[in-house]
Amino acid sequence: MILHCMTKAAWEERKDKPAWGRRNLAADGFIHCSTVEYFWRVAPNFRNVEEDLVLVCIDERRLTSEVRFEDGDGCGRAYPHVYGVIANDAVVMVLPFLRDEHGEYRKNPELSDIEDK
């Protein structure tokens, strides 16, 4: 399973469409995602976002678009990049982006059986 974080409002716009991600593809050439194990490492990028966020949980085996695990910033960790739209048929659940009392990401109980790396 891979995760894509977006605003709750953006998800509400996309959830009833067959597929989404064209804006991401136009801007970056792929859709940024993360594995559950590494999401805590990218979560700080969303620290200053005041809107409600969600984690779109995607079964990459259901995607028709290519997924490449790439180390784009040379950190020694490969993150999933989706090179095409994400079909909503591949979305297995959508979870709220949880925060602790300091505004830091708190792992969802539904994901707690997957160990952070």
N, C-alpha and C positions, 0 to 999 in steps of 0.2 A: 504494500500500500504506500502511496505517495500522497503528500499534502500540498495544497495550494491555498495560501492565505489571501483573503480579499475582504472588502467591506461587506457588511451584511446587506447594505443597500444594493451593491453590485450583484451579490448573489440573488437577491430578490428579482432583479432584472433578468438574470440568466437562467434561473432554475426551471422555467417552463419551455425553454428553447431546446432544440435537439442538440446543439453544440455551442461552444463559446470559446473565446480566446483570440479572436481575430485582431483585436487592438494590441494585445501583447505581442502577437506575431509580427504585426506591422512595426512596432516599436523596437523589439529586441531580436526578432527572428525565431524565437522560441518562447515557450511559457515556462517561467521559473517554478520549480517545485522543490520539495525536500522530502527525504525519507523521514519517518517518525523519529528514528534514532538521532538524526542531526537537526531536527527542527528547533530545538532549544538554542542552537548556535545561530540560527537566522532570526529567531523571534525578537531579539533586541532591535532589529531594523524597523519593527512596528511599534516601538516604545512610545513614540510621540504622536501616533495616530490616535486621535480622540474619538473617532467614529467607532461604532461597534464593528468588530471583525469576526469572521468565521473561518474555520479550517475545513476546506473541501477535501474530503478523503476519497481518493481515486484508486480503483483497482487497475493498475497499469496493464494487467493482462487483458483487460476489456477494451483498451484503447485501440483505435484503428490508426492513430498517428504514431510516428516513430518516437521512442523515448531513448535518449542517450544520457548515460551517466558521465558527467564531465566535471573536471576540476578547472573551472574557468578562471579562478583567481590564484591558482597555485598554492592552495592551502593544504594539499595532501588529502582532501576529501572530495569525492565525486558526488555531485548533486544531479538529480534527474531534470533534464530539460526536455520538454515535449515539443516536437517539431511538427505541429499541426494542431487543429482544433481539438478540444476535449469534448467528447460526446457525453451528455448527461447519463447515458446508459452505463458509463464507467464509474459514476459517482455512487459510492456505497453508503456514505453518510456525510452529514454536515454538522459540525460541532461548533459551539461558541469558542472564541479565543478567550481563554480564562486568564485573569490577572490576579496577582496577590495584592496585598494592601499597599505595596510600593509601586504598583503598576507593571510589575514584571510578569512575564509569561509563566503560567502555572499549567502543568501538563493535565490534560483531560483524563478523568478516571477511565474512560473507554480505551485510552491508549496506554494505560499504566503497565500493561503486561509486556510492553516493548521497551527494552533497555536503552537508555541514552548512551551515545558514544561521543 
